């Protein structure tokens, strides 16, 4: 820390470093997360004489599934009605996490770029 303080002060760097620390604290707020989207489906059972065959409002369900992609392939995982809200919340956490990570990355790039310029101006060669 003292090593950094002795360098020429940079309001720009300090402001960005502060923002980086704040965003890192937001990471602490992230709860269990999972990739994907929870879908709610009403299904036909396939029996010709069942009401669901002709009336869309008489379809069975709801059935829940978690859908996500692995190497470009869609994966569907069946969820119980009890599990669905857990996974729905977790998928929202995942989206929050991705937004946070991309902000942290952009901020890191800005800071690193600036630090590199400073380091070079101190030791030009
Ligand atoms: Zn049916």
Boltz pocket constraint, residues with backbone or C-beta under 6 A from the ligand:
constraints:
  - pocket:
      binder: B
      contacts: [[A, 43], [A, 44], [A, 45], [A, 46], [A, 47], [A, 50], [A, 51], [A, 52], [A, 53], [A, 58], [A, 60]]
      max_distance: 6.0
